[in-house]
Amino acid sequence: VIEREMYVIDMYGTGILYYRILLWSSIMSHSHSKKLYDFCHKHPHAVNLRFSLGAWDAEIGLEVPETRLLRDFMRELRDLLGSSLQRTSVLQIFSRPKLLTYPFQAFSEDLSHG
């Protein structure tokens, strides 16, 4: 059993392109959030969805084998959200940091000593 270790596959080396899509919306009501969640949950290339309280409203992780599929995804997203989608920003992720120890390990150890 391996504990407190995480491994991340280098998707760039496999030919898979990883993108992070930031969304700004004029309306991010419960129904809009649910619609976006259902869309991402069913989409074969969406790997995660995060809602935020920061500068943008939502963030989607996307893994595609070719850029044409990114364009298709963005078109579907615009059709889904319509005029409520104010702005998008597409960021290509070339690498992700390697995690040597499980996140929050040091934090949980500090709590147990304190």
SVG drawing of the C-alpha trace seen along z (x, -y; Angstrom):
<svg xmlns="http://www.w3.org/2000/svg" viewBox="-32 -41 41 43">
<polyline fill="none" stroke="black" stroke-width="0.4" points="0.0,0.0 1.4,-3.4 0.3,-6.2 0.7,-10.0 2.1,-10.0 0.6,-11.4 1.7,-10.9 0.8,-13.1 1.0,-11.8 2.8,-14.2 -0.1,-14.5 1.9,-16.7 4.2,-13.7 1.3,-11.5 0.1,-13.9 -2.9,-15.1 -3.3,-18.9 -4.4,-20.2 -6.3,-23.5 -7.7,-25.6 -10.7,-27.7 -11.7,-30.7 -15.3,-31.9 -16.8,-35.3 -20.6,-35.3 -23.1,-38.1 -25.4,-35.5 -24.1,-32.6 -27.3,-31.5 -28.0,-28.1 -29.7,-27.1 -26.7,-28.3 -24.2,-26.5 -26.3,-23.3 -26.5,-23.6 -22.7,-24.1 -22.1,-21.2 -24.3,-18.9 -22.6,-19.9 -19.1,-19.3 -20.1,-16.1 -21.4,-14.6 -18.6,-16.0 -15.9,-13.4 -13.1,-16.0 -14.0,-18.0 -11.9,-16.7 -12.9,-19.2 -15.0,-22.2 -14.4,-24.7 -16.6,-27.6 -14.8,-30.5 -15.4,-33.7 -12.4,-35.5 -11.9,-37.4 -13.7,-34.8 -16.8,-32.7 -15.8,-29.2 -12.8,-27.3 -12.9,-24.2 -10.1,-21.7 -10.1,-20.2 -8.0,-17.4 -8.1,-17.0 -5.9,-15.2 -6.1,-18.1 -7.0,-21.8 -10.0,-21.3 -11.8,-19.7 -11.1,-22.7 -12.8,-24.9 -15.8,-22.6 -16.0,-22.6 -15.9,-26.4 -18.7,-26.6 -20.8,-24.2 -20.1,-26.2 -21.1,-29.5 -24.3,-27.9 -25.1,-26.6 -24.6,-29.8 -25.6,-32.2 -25.5,-35.9 -24.8,-35.3 -21.2,-34.3 -19.4,-37.6 -15.8,-36.5 -13.6,-33.5 -9.9,-33.0 -8.2,-29.8 -4.8,-28.9 -2.8,-25.9 -1.0,-24.1 2.3,-22.7 3.3,-21.1 2.1,-20.5 4.3,-20.4 5.3,-17.0 3.9,-16.5 6.3,-14.6 4.2,-14.4 0.5,-14.3 -1.0,-17.8 -1.8,-19.1 0.5,-16.5 2.6,-19.2 -0.6,-21.1 -2.2,-18.0 1.1,-17.3 1.2,-20.9 -2.4,-20.5 -1.6,-17.3 1.4,-18.9 -0.3,-22.1"/>
</svg>
